[in-house]
């Protein structure tokens, strides 16, 4: 059924138990009261509260005037159809909201010379074909509440509840029609393996998956931000993950001469992320303690050394991770983004992450080879001079 003004009036009258109007010119007190409320801005009031999608417009304002009362010198006149401001942005992608501005006397004053204003317009105020059913019911409930004081005061309390319920329902419906704005453009290219990690994290939070690399959802943006915030670097550097350790023999660089102290200089491997140990021998049994680590260089009095380290390749390549570590990264991603994406699931997500992290450490420890435990000074002193040393 098509929406029209007569239908809106009659729905309002129905709410207060009044007879319907036959036309918009019928000579009745109820019609005159409805006209009066309508003319006083009933539709604009409801537009301002609900902000329905059909009324939203974005415009680029580039002509401003200086202010005579403050230092925000770019004052823009808002369009004549403006009802209320939704957001103000500094860029055409609507990625960068302007947080510091003044909205007064149908103007916006800010520090930018060009702005993009997302606002509620009353252009479609009486273009009923554009109206949504939810918004229509809000307007009729508002009209009923306005005229009830004269025609049906005993119903006023119930009408207040009806109006509030319809507003809440309409706002919820409209929110689903337009996706949330991204906080910023994506900075991370998603390979198939990264996509699996992202979706594992989203699954922990009970959220929809990211389907494609060009997904522009808030979910994707939040996960990107967590990765850009050195999440993997932190996890890789937290403990010595045995699955991630590689080894190398490095020789002194004759072109790097030392001016004093240590005899030799060594270039660090270009892919070194976390150093796990420096040794005299290729079997990694004799730790080298006489060296120093400065910037991109080692210094020592030996002319070759053997090192164990974690490679930077593991920072960007989930395919090289142990499966349990991959699960732990997804858990940490969920924990880092949960307060933004699914705050009601935070405790569940936190528990899941802690379990995954504990499992990853346990599995890594069990699968690593046994290490030779160096004999301490007390044990050496106790065994010195005894015929049966090293025996019970």
C-alpha positions in Angstrom: 0.0 0.0 0.0 1.4 3.4 -1.0 2.3 5.9 1.7 0.5 9.2 1.7 -0.3 12.0 4.1 -3.9 10.9 4.6 -2.7 7.4 5.5 -0.2 8.9 8.1 -3.0 11.1 9.6 -5.3 8.1 9.9 -2.7 5.9 11.5 -2.2 8.7 14.1 -6.0 8.9 14.7 -6.2 5.1 15.0 -3.6 5.2 17.9 -5.9 7.5 19.9 -9.2 5.7 19.0 -10.5 8.4 16.7 -12.5 8.0 13.5 -10.5 8.1 10.2 -10.5 11.1 7.9 -12.2 10.8 4.5 -9.9 13.4 3.1 -7.3 16.0 4.0 -9.9 18.8 3.7 -12.6 17.2 6.0 -13.8 19.8 8.5 -12.9 18.2 11.8 -11.0 19.3 14.9 -8.7 16.3 14.6 -7.7 17.2 11.1 -6.9 20.8 12.1 -4.8 19.7 15.0 -2.9 17.3 12.8 -2.3 20.0 10.2 -1.0 22.3 13.0 1.4 19.8 14.3 2.6 18.9 10.8 3.2 22.5 9.9 5.2 23.0 13.0 7.9 20.6 11.7 6.7 17.2 12.7 8.6 15.5 9.8 11.8 17.4 10.3 11.7 16.5 14.0 11.4 12.8 13.2 14.1 13.1 10.5 16.4 14.5 13.1 15.8 11.7 15.6 15.8 8.7 13.2 18.2 9.9 10.5 16.7 7.5 7.9 19.0 6.4 5.1 16.6 7.9 2.4 17.3 11.4 3.9 21.1 11.2 4.0 23.1 13.3 1.7 26.9 14.0 1.3 28.1 17.3 0.0 31.5 18.9 -0.6 31.7 22.4 0.8 34.6 24.5 -0.5 33.5 28.2 -0.1 34.0 29.5 3.4 34.2 32.9 5.2 36.5 34.0 8.1 35.1 34.0 11.6 34.7 37.1 13.6 34.3 35.4 16.9 36.9 32.5 17.1 40.1 31.2 15.4 38.4 28.5 13.4 38.6 30.7 10.3 36.8 28.5 7.7 33.1 29.0 8.3 30.9 27.1 5.8 27.2 27.8 5.3 25.1 24.6 5.4 22.7 23.7 2.5 19.2 25.0 2.8 17.8 21.5 3.1 20.0 20.7 6.1 18.2 19.2 9.2 21.1 17.7 11.2 24.7 16.8 10.8 25.8 13.1 10.8 29.5 13.4 10.2 32.1 15.8 8.8 35.2 14.5 6.9 38.3 16.0 5.4 38.6 13.6 2.5 36.4 12.4 -0.4 36.7 8.7 0.7 35.0 9.7 4.0 37.8 7.9 5.9 39.1 10.8 8.0 36.5 12.3 10.2 37.0 15.9 11.5 36.5 15.8 15.3 37.0 19.5 16.0 34.4 21.7 14.5 31.6 24.0 15.6 28.1 23.6 14.3 26.0 26.7 14.9 23.5 29.0 13.2 23.3 26.6 10.2 27.1 26.8 9.7 30.1 24.6 10.3 33.4 26.2 11.4 36.7 24.2 11.3 40.3 24.4 10.3 39.9 22.8 6.9 39.4 24.7 3.6 37.4 21.9 2.0 35.1 19.6 3.9 32.7 16.7 3.1 29.5 16.9 5.2 27.2 13.9 5.6 23.8 15.3 6.8 20.1 14.7 7.1 18.1 16.5 4.4 14.4 17.4 4.3 14.4 17.3 0.4 12.3 14.2 0.5 10.2 15.4 3.4 6.9 15.0 1.5 8.1 12.6 -1.2 6.3 9.7 0.4 7.6 7.2 -2.2 11.0 7.6 -0.6 9.9 7.0 3.0 10.5 3.7 4.7 7.6 2.0 6.6 9.5 2.3 9.9 10.0 6.0 9.5 6.3 6.5 8.5 5.2 4.8 11.7 7.4 7.1 13.7 5.8 10.2 12.2 2.3 8.9 12.8 3.1 8.0 16.4 4.6 11.5 16.9 1.5 13.1 15.5 -0.8 11.0 17.7 1.2 12.0 20.8 1.0 15.7 19.9 -2.8 15.8 19.4 -3.6 13.4 22.3 -3.3 16.2 24.9 -6.4 17.8 23.3 -8.3 14.8 22.1 -7.4 11.8 24.3 -5.2 12.8 27.3 -5.8 9.5 29.1 -3.8 7.8 26.3 -0.8 10.1 26.5 1.4 7.7 28.6 0.8 4.8 26.3 1.5 7.0 23.3 4.8 8.0 24.8 5.8 4.4 25.0 4.5 3.6 21.4 6.5 6.6 20.0 9.7 5.5 21.9 9.3 1.9 20.7 8.8 2.9 17.1 11.8 5.3 17.2 14.1 2.5 18.6 12.9 0.1 16.0 13.4 2.5 13.2 16.9 3.5 14.3 17.9 -0.2 14.5 16.5 -0.9 11.0 18.1 2.2 9.4 21.5 1.3 11.0 21.5 -2.0 9.1 20.9 -0.3 5.7 24.2 1.6 5.6 27.5 -0.1 6.7 29.7 1.6 9.2 32.4 3.9 7.8 36.0 2.5 7.9 38.4 4.3 10.1 41.1 4.2 7.4 42.0 2.5 4.1 43.4 -1.0 4.3 47.2 -1.1 4.6 47.6 -4.9 4.5 47.4 -7.2 1.5 45.7 -10.4 2.4 47.1 -13.6 1.0 45.1 -16.8 1.3 47.1 -17.8 4.4 46.5 -14.4 6.1 42.8 -14.6 5.2 42.6 -17.9 7.1 44.2 -16.3 10.2 41.8 -13.4 10.0 38.8 -15.6 9.7 39.9 -17.8 12.6 40.1 -14.6 14.7 36.6 -13.5 13.6 35.3 -17.0 14.3 36.4 -16.8 17.9 34.4 -13.6 18.2 31.4 -15.1 16.5 31.6 -12.6 13.6 31.1 -13.0 9.8 34.2 -14.0 7.8 36.2 -11.8 5.5 35.5 -13.3 2.1 37.8 -11.3 -0.3 41.1 -9.4 -0.2 39.3 -6.1 -1.1 36.8 -6.4 1.9 36.3 -2.9 3.3 34.4 -3.8 6.5 35.2 -2.5 10.0 36.1 -6.1 10.9 38.9 -6.1 8.3 40.1 -2.6 9.3 40.4 -3.5 13.0 42.4 -6.7 12.2 44.6 -4.7 9.9 45.3 -2.2 12.6 46.2 -4.9 15.1 48.7 -6.5 12.6 50.2 -3.0 11.8 50.7 -2.6 15.6 53.5 -5.2 15.6 51.3 -8.0 17.0 53.3 -10.7 15.2 56.7 -9.1 16.1 55.6 -9.1 19.8 54.5 -12.8 19.7 57.6 -14.0 17.9 59.9 -12.1 20.3 58.0 -13.2 23.4 59.8 -16.5 23.9 62.3 -18.6 21.9 60.0 -20.5 19.6 62.0 -23.5 18.6 60.1 -24.1 15.3 61.1 -20.5 14.2 64.8 -20.8 14.9 67.3 -21.0 12.1 71.1 -21.0 12.3 74.0 -19.5 10.4 77.8 -19.4 10.4 79.1 -15.9 10.0 82.6 -14.8 9.3 84.3 -11.6 10.4 84.0 -8.8 7.8 87.6 -7.5 7.0 86.2 -4.3 5.7 84.8 -3.4 9.1 87.9 -2.5 11.1 87.7 -1.9 14.8 89.5 1.1 16.3 90.0 -0.4 19.8 89.1 -3.4 22.0 87.6 -6.2 20.0 89.6 -7.6 17.0 86.8 -8.5 14.6 83.5 -7.2 13.4 80.6 -9.3 12.0 77.6 -8.2 9.9 74.3 -9.5 11.3 72.2 -11.5 8.9 69.8 -9.2 7.1 66.8 -11.3 8.2 67.6 -11.4 11.9 64.6 -10.6 14.0 65.4 -12.2 17.4 68.8 -13.5 18.5 68.6 -16.8 20.3 72.3 -17.7 20.9 75.9 -17.2 19.8 78.3 -20.2 19.8 81.9 -21.2 19.2 81.1 -24.4 17.4 78.9 -25.7 14.7 77.1 -28.1 17.0 75.9 -25.2 19.2 77.3 -26.8 22.4 79.8 -24.1 23.5 78.1 -20.7 24.0 80.3 -17.7 23.1 80.1 -15.1 25.8 82.9 -12.8 24.7 81.1 -10.6 22.2 79.0 -7.5 22.1 75.9 -6.6 20.1 75.7 -3.1 18.6 73.2 -2.1 16.0 73.7 -4.2 12.9 77.1 -5.5 14.0 78.6 -8.1 16.4 82.1 -7.5 17.8 84.3 -10.3 19.2 87.9 -11.7 19.3 87.1 -14.8 17.4 87.1 -14.7 13.6 84.0 -16.8 13.1 80.8 -17.5 15.1 77.7 -19.6 14.9 74.3 -18.1 15.7 70.7 -19.2 16.2 68.0 -16.6 15.5 64.5 -16.1 14.4 64.1 -14.8 10.8 62.1 -11.8 9.8 60.5 -14.0 7.2 58.1 -15.3 9.9 56.8 -11.8 10.4 54.8 -11.8 7.1 54.5 -15.4 6.1 51.9 -17.5 8.1 52.6 -20.5 5.9 56.0 -20.8 7.7 54.4 -20.9 11.2 53.8 -23.9 13.3 50.1 -24.7 13.3 49.7 -24.1 17.1 51.5 -20.7 16.8 49.1 -19.8 13.9 46.1 -20.6 16.2 47.7 -18.5 19.0 48.2 -15.5 16.6 44.5 -15.7 15.6 43.6 -15.8 19.3 45.7 -12.8 20.0 44.1 -11.0 17.1 40.7 -11.7 18.5 41.7 -10.5 21.9 43.2 -7.2 20.5 40.2 -6.3 18.5 37.4 -7.8 20.6 36.6 -4.6 22.6 35.9 -2.8 19.3 34.1 -5.6 17.4 32.4 -7.8 20.0 32.9 -6.3 23.5 30.3 -8.7 25.0 32.5 -11.7 24.0 35.7 -10.3 25.6 36.0 -12.9 28.5 35.3 -15.8 26.2 37.8 -14.5 23.7 40.4 -13.9 26.4 40.1 -17.4 27.7 40.4 -18.9 24.3 43.5 -16.9 23.5 45.2 -17.9 26.8 44.4 -21.6 26.1 45.8 -21.4 22.6 48.9 -19.6 23.7 49.5 -22.1 26.5 49.1 -25.0 24.1 51.5 -23.4 21.5 54.2 -23.0 24.2 53.7 -26.6 25.5 53.8 -28.1 22.1 56.9 -26.1 21.1 58.7 -27.2 24.3 57.8 -30.9 23.8 58.9 -31.0 20.1 62.3 -29.2 20.7 65.4 -31.3 21.2 66.9 -31.6 24.7 69.5 -29.1 25.5 72.8 -29.7 27.4 72.6 -28.1 30.8 75.9 -26.5 31.6 77.5 -27.6 34.9 77.5 -24.9 37.5 80.4 -23.7 39.6 79.1 -25.4 42.8 78.9 -28.8 41.0 82.4 -28.4 39.5 83.8 -27.6 42.9 82.1 -30.5 44.6 83.4 -33.0 42.0 87.0 -31.6 41.9 89.7 -34.0 43.4 87.3 -36.9 43.9 88.3 -40.3 42.4 84.6 -41.1 41.8 83.7 -37.7 40.4 80.7 -37.6 38.1 79.4 -40.7 39.9 77.1 -41.2 42.9 
